Amino acid sequence: MSAQKSEASRILGLRLRRRRLALDLNQETVAHRAGLNVSNYARIDRGCGNPTFHTLIRLAQVLGLEPSELLADLTVDQLPPTRDDASAGALVLV
């Protein structure tokens, strides 16, 4: 099982999974309806994937949500550090 990419990925996966279960859909059905590979969708649903913009829109449509509902209240603080952030930290340590 892959590790979660970020807190934002974890939250997105939780939102997708809750909605999918509320609609009594399995991962395969959602993936098929969104035109995704089942294993790729499963990674997103578990909070381990990083979906593209187009994928988010497709998933929202399949699940009867607005894309904004999937992204609400997510912040940059919930993302992994960027390469620039890592470089800046390394420079401070040198």
C-alpha positions in Angstrom: 0.0 0.0 0.0 1.4 3.4 -1.0 2.0 6.1 1.6 -0.2 9.2 1.5 1.2 12.0 -0.5 0.0 14.8 1.8 -2.7 15.8 4.2 -4.6 17.3 1.3 -4.5 14.0 -0.6 -5.8 12.2 2.5 -8.7 14.7 2.9 -9.6 14.5 -0.8 -9.6 10.7 -0.6 -11.8 10.7 2.4 -14.3 13.0 0.7 -14.4 10.9 -2.4 -14.7 7.6 -0.4 -17.5 9.0 1.8 -19.5 10.2 -1.2 -18.9 7.0 -3.1 -20.1 4.9 -0.1 -23.1 7.1 0.4 -24.1 6.4 -3.2 -23.5 2.7 -2.6 -20.9 2.6 -5.4 -17.7 0.5 -5.5 -14.3 1.8 -6.7 -14.6 -0.1 -10.0 -17.9 1.6 -10.9 -16.7 5.1 -10.1 -13.4 4.5 -12.0 -15.3 3.1 -15.1 -17.8 6.0 -15.1 -15.0 8.5 -14.8 -12.9 6.8 -17.5 -10.1 5.9 -15.1 -8.1 2.8 -14.5 -9.4 1.1 -11.3 -6.0 1.0 -9.6 -5.4 4.7 -10.3 -8.8 5.6 -8.8 -8.2 3.3 -5.8 -5.0 5.2 -5.0 -6.9 8.5 -5.1 -9.8 7.1 -3.0 -7.2 5.9 -0.4 -5.6 9.4 -0.2 -2.4 8.2 -2.0 -3.0 9.6 -5.4 -2.5 13.1 -6.9 -5.3 13.5 -9.5 -5.2 15.9 -12.4 -7.5 18.8 -12.8 -9.5 16.9 -15.4 -9.8 13.8 -13.2 -11.1 15.9 -10.3 -13.8 17.3 -12.6 -14.7 13.9 -13.9 -14.9 12.4 -10.4 -17.1 15.2 -9.1 -19.5 14.7 -12.0 -19.7 11.0 -11.4 -20.3 11.5 -7.7 -22.8 14.3 -8.2 -20.7 17.0 -6.6 -19.3 20.3 -7.6 -15.5 20.2 -7.9 -15.3 23.0 -5.3 -16.8 20.6 -2.8 -13.9 18.3 -3.2 -11.4 21.1 -2.7 -13.1 23.2 -0.1 -10.9 24.4 2.8 -7.7 22.7 1.5 -4.7 24.9 2.0 -1.1 25.1 0.9 -0.1 24.1 4.4 -1.6 20.6 3.7 0.6 20.1 0.7 4.1 18.4 0.8 7.0 20.8 0.6 8.2 22.0 -2.8 11.7 21.5 -4.1 12.3 25.2 -3.4 11.1 24.7 0.2 13.5 21.8 0.6 16.4 23.8 -0.9 15.7 26.7 1.3 15.8 24.4 4.4 19.1 22.9 3.2 20.6 26.4 2.8 19.7 27.3 6.3 21.4 24.2 7.7 24.7 24.8 5.8 
